[in-house]
Amino acid sequence: FRSIITTAFMQGGYKSSAAWNNINKCNASTDTTVNLGDGAIERSFNYQWGACSKDYAYVFGAGNAHAASSNYTIAYNMRTETQATDIDRSLALSRWNFGGVFQEHYRTFMAGGADGRIEEYNMTTKQLQGTIGATTYSGNTWGLSTENYGIFYTGNNGNTLTFATK
């Protein structure tokens, strides 16, 4: 089965070192974007990793400030256009300027920042599963996802995470 994405949401951002707590909704068929308002999400942030389930748009490490390290998780219900309250809010590690990979709308994995361990968040159960692997990713990290694996990249170091075996 494949999904057709009709609507996109963009959360957070910043200007002049002031972090935002707004969300924008984009209609894909008309390429029209609407700001749903300041305060539409519970915390401001920038440079944080996010991923989507079929219902929720997550942001991991929402520090409520510009360039802040945090372990706080927020989510926005894309169906009801309200803040989600039924999620696990805490990651094991505080991070800033980190990246991640995702296995479709089921799970996401994040790494980088000050602590290089990989964390797994289950977007079906809406809970942190914990950390996996040794400390291998520190500093600025980004990720690329495919159907069966993700690639974490930091500096000159790129490593593959196979979803089936973690």
N, C-alpha and C positions, 0 to 999 in steps of 0.2 A: 504494500500500500504506500502511496505517496500523499503528501499534504500540499495543498495550495495555500500559500501565505497571502492573505488579503490585507492584513493590518500589521504594522510594525510599531514598536514603542521604543523611545530613547529616553533614558533616565539620567539625571544629574548633569554635571559639567561644571564649568567655571569661567569667570572673566575677572581679570585684575585681582587674582588671588582670592576671590570670593566664590566659594562653592555653592552650587545650586541644589535645591530640593524640588525640582519640577520634573514633569514628564511630558513628552510630546508624543502624539499619536499620528501616524502617517497611513493614509488610505493608499494602498498600492495601485489600485486601478486608476485613480485620478491624480496620483502623486501630490496629494494635498496633505500638509502637515498642520496640526492644531496643537497649541500649547494648552495642556489641561490645567495649568496654573501652578504658581509658586505654592509650595506646601502640599502639593498633590501626593508626594511621597514623604515618609516620615523623617528622613535624614538627608542632609546634603553630603556630597562626595564628588571626587573626581579621580581618575586613573585607577579604577577598581574593576575587577573581573565580574562579569555577569553571564547568566545562561537562562534559557527558557524551557519550561515544561509546556505541556499543552495548555495549561491554565495560568501559570505564574511566570512573571519576569523577575528573576532574582538578581540582586547585587550583593556580592560578598565583600566584606570589609568596609561598609558604609560608615566612615569615621565622623560624620557630622562636621567636617571642616575641610579646608583646602589642604591637599597633600598630607592627609593624616593616616597613620597606621591604625588599623582596627580589626577586630575579629567579629564585628556585628553584621548580621545578615538581615536584609530587608527583602520583601517581595511585593509585587503589584499584581492583583488579579486582573488579567487582561480581558476576562469575560464580563465581570461586573464593574470594572474600572474603579476599584477601591483597593486600599492597602490590605494586604493579607496579614492575618493575625495568628494563623494556625501553623506556623513554621518553627523549626528549631532556629533560634536566633544567634547562637554562638558557634563560631569556628574554634578549633583547637588552638590556632595560631593567629596572632595579629599580623596583618600584612598591608603593604602599600606598594603600588606600582608592580603588580604581579600579573600573571596570566593564567589561562586555563584551557582545557579541552573538554568536549562534551560528547557523550554517547547518546545521540539523538535527543529525545526529551526525557530520558530516564535518569541519567547520572551525569555529574560534572566533576572534574578533577582540577585542582588548582595548585600552583607551585610558584616559587619565587619570593621576592621581597627579602626581608631580613632572615627568614628561616626557610631553607630550601626543601623541606619535606613536602610530599604530595598529600593533599587532603581530598577525601571523597565525600561528596554530598549527594544523597539520593533524592531526586526531585519527585519521585513517586510517593515515598513515605514522608517527604519534606523534612528529612533529618540528616545531620552529619553522621557519616559512617565511621570517620576517624582518619588517622594518618596512615600512609603506606610508604614503604621504601625508605632508603637512606637519604640523608641530606645531600642532594646533588644539584639543586637549582637555587642559586642565591642571586640577588640583584634583580634587575629588570628582566622579566621573562614574558614570553608570549607563546601562544599555542596555535596549532592547526589541527582540525578534526576531520576525520573521514568516518566511514560507516563502521569500521572495525578497529581503528586505533587512532591515537592522537600523538602529535609530535610537540614536545616542549623544546623551546629554543631560548638560550641565553648566551649572549656573546658568541663564542666560537663553539659552543657545545649544544648539540641537538640530540635528543633521545626519544625513542618511540615507546609509548605506553599502549600495550595491546589490551583492549577492554576486557576480553574474555578471561585473561589470566592475571590482569592487573600487574 
